[in-house]
Amino acid sequence: MCRLHPVFNVVKLTLAPTDPIVGRHLKLPPPPELVEGEEEYLVEEILDSKMFRGRLCFLIKWEGYGVEHNTWEYAVDVHAHKRLAEFYRKHPAAPRQIRGVIFSSISFRSVTTCFDSKQS
């Protein structure tokens, strides 16, 4: 390490050009919409879903933004019901969040009851 010198070419010190293609105008992403006083971005598509720390998450493609801006968002923060229905229509086996009210209405049979009835 003692033989290395902190020396490099002067070209590396010049500022990078703002846009390497002359005359091209970059399209700025759309600003968020105000919904009930809070900023919300439009969902273009829901790409995937997964359970993360016991909570359902969706991979969101935001409208007007590139794929580098895709983010994972908790299901409670996604307010795009049409996009959710479209996602589950395309991916019926994708993870879903079961509401407590629906979960409590599912009838369960005791495992021991099932075994007892088979032995009789």
C-alpha positions in Angstrom: 0.0 0.0 0.0 2.9 2.4 0.6 3.7 2.3 -3.1 0.3 3.6 -4.2 0.0 7.3 -4.9 -3.3 9.3 -4.8 -2.8 10.5 -8.3 -5.2 10.2 -11.2 -5.9 11.8 -14.6 -7.2 15.4 -14.7 -10.1 14.2 -17.0 -11.6 12.4 -14.0 -11.9 15.8 -12.3 -14.1 17.5 -14.9 -17.9 17.6 -14.4 -20.0 15.1 -16.3 -22.2 16.6 -19.0 -25.8 17.1 -18.0 -27.0 14.9 -20.9 -24.7 13.1 -23.3 -27.2 13.4 -26.2 -27.4 17.0 -27.3 -30.9 18.3 -27.9 -32.7 15.6 -25.9 -35.1 16.9 -23.2 -35.7 14.6 -20.3 -39.3 14.0 -19.4 -39.8 14.7 -15.7 -41.9 12.2 -13.8 -45.4 13.4 -12.9 -46.0 15.1 -9.5 -48.0 13.2 -6.9 -51.8 13.9 -6.6 -53.3 15.3 -3.4 -55.8 13.0 -1.9 -57.3 14.1 1.4 -54.4 16.4 2.0 -51.8 13.7 1.4 -49.5 13.1 -1.6 -50.3 9.9 -3.6 -48.7 8.5 -6.7 -50.7 6.7 -9.4 -50.2 2.9 -9.7 -49.5 1.8 -13.3 -49.3 -1.9 -12.5 -48.9 -4.3 -9.7 -46.1 -6.7 -10.6 -45.7 -9.1 -7.7 -46.8 -9.8 -4.1 -45.1 -11.4 -1.1 -45.5 -11.8 2.6 -42.9 -9.7 4.5 -42.7 -9.9 8.3 -46.2 -11.2 8.4 -47.6 -8.4 6.2 -48.7 -8.6 2.6 -46.6 -6.4 0.2 -46.9 -5.6 -3.5 -44.2 -4.6 -6.0 -45.6 -1.4 -7.6 -44.8 0.0 -11.0 -45.6 3.7 -10.7 -47.2 5.6 -13.5 -44.8 7.9 -15.4 -41.7 6.4 -13.7 -39.1 3.9 -15.0 -38.5 0.4 -13.6 -35.7 1.7 -11.4 -38.4 3.4 -9.3 -40.5 0.3 -8.7 -41.0 -0.2 -4.9 -42.4 -2.8 -2.5 -45.3 -1.3 -0.6 -47.4 -2.7 2.2 -51.0 -3.7 1.1 -52.6 -1.2 3.5 -50.8 1.6 1.7 -52.0 0.6 -1.8 -55.2 2.3 -2.8 -55.6 0.9 -6.3 -58.5 -1.5 -6.2 -58.8 -2.0 -10.0 -55.1 -2.7 -10.3 -55.3 -5.2 -7.4 -58.3 -7.0 -9.0 -56.3 -7.1 -12.3 -53.2 -8.5 -10.6 -55.2 -11.3 -8.8 -57.0 -12.1 -12.1 -53.6 -12.6 -13.7 -52.0 -14.3 -10.7 -54.7 -16.3 -8.8 -52.1 -18.1 -6.6 -50.4 -15.0 -5.4 -50.4 -14.4 -1.6 -53.4 -12.6 -0.2 -54.2 -10.9 3.0 -57.1 -12.6 4.9 -59.2 -10.1 7.0 -59.7 -11.1 10.6 -63.5 -11.0 10.2 -63.4 -13.5 7.3 -60.8 -15.7 9.0 -62.9 -16.0 12.2 -65.9 -17.1 10.1 -64.0 -20.1 8.7 -65.1 -23.3 10.4 -62.3 -25.5 11.6 -62.6 -29.1 12.7 -60.5 -30.5 15.5 -57.8 -32.8 14.2 -58.5 -35.2 17.0 -62.1 -35.3 16.1 -61.2 -36.3 12.5 -59.0 -39.2 13.8 -61.5 -40.4 16.3 -64.3 -40.7 13.7 -61.9 -42.8 11.4 -61.1 -45.2 14.2 -64.8 -46.0 14.9 
